[in-house]
């Protein structure tokens, strides 16, 4: 039985590249754009880290607190604290991020109308409202198409710590060539390893070379057959490129988090999320162009305050703050765009289960790096954090801002396999204050 989420919507079944032979087609397909010569001459050299919070983080209890509200439900149980930016406050449960406030911008006036997980996530991950006749690519797929990675380095890596509430990543009409290199497992575990970088079944690289040659022969034999599957198209070239990742010393070193300095690991927090943030920094250092981290679930219909206090906010605060500090110290923040968001906010009112429900009419997110002006708060909401009282920004605008910071034209026109022209983000425009 398919899983049904709290809003009654069943998650769509998306095509996922499976394993075929000794190397997965999903790994091989990651580099199809290189085989097709799709290296963009306008590559800005910038990288992206997209931290997604499936379920919808409560803006009332994090970024947009209302301590002066007459309504105790709106105020909530947490107190605000000062940050490194005078006049800006955040939740007391985010002391590390409070100290890093000069490195990121808080956007408080984001709103939309899709208060259900699956459509809300599709909207936020692609910058386009869901369309039943067209599947839009997520941001990481767009980045991997426009920004080429070094040989042997996957351009787009996803770290799904807890992907919940209908969360999916899809390359949409771009095809599986732009799917992410998904890394499962807990990077905080002692035995953490990346399966795709381990030779399967005790095979040596020399034996894998022979298998690749065999597959090339099969591909040649069937070249005249009209195979519609994207996963089988041109396997000879793509397996060879997958092999380049398999034997890449740089890729192996980047994923080998066990060799990281213990003090650095402790600074990020010895949690799955904290170590994923550290791994993201290691990956962009070697040329991965987009790292996506899913950290959920923030769907706090029950026990909102205890869940945030005991489970969600401490690792989130430590991991993101350490990431921003580390990127800046290493001179990487200028060329790395960090975006942290969920699909919507939570209700001003507390329900009978001590939780907050879905609320898309107001939400908060943060952006940093890549020329984005940190140390500011953009937009404001009313006394209940229920609606923007300043210019409202949409997920389309947030996506356009993210792409703009990466040097990607959000109005660029792509074409679907049927030739249909599609803009990357049709209705969005960069948020001016981010680049002022």
Secondary structure, 3 states (H helix, E strand, C coil): CCCECCCCCECCCCCCCCEECCEEHHHHHCCHHHHCCCCCCCCCCCEEEEEECCCCCCCCCCCCCCCCCCCHHHHCCCCEEECCCCCCEEECCCHHHHHCHHHEEEEEEECCCCCCHHHHHHHHHHCCCCECCECCCCHHHHHHHHCCCCCCCCCEEEEEEECCCCCCCCCHHHCHHHCCEECCCCCCCCCCCCHHHCCHHHCCHHHHHHHHHHHHHHHHHCCCCCCCCCCCCCHHHHHHHHHHHHCCHHHHHHHCHHHCCHHHHHHHCCCHHHHHHHHHHHHHHCCCCEEEEEECCCCCCCCHHHHHHHHHHHHHHHHHHHHHHHHHHCCCHHHEEEEEECCCEECCCCCCCCCCCEECCCEEEEEECCCCCCCEEECCECCCCCCECCCCECHHHHHHHHHHHCCCCCCCEEECCCCCEEECCCCCCCCHHHHC
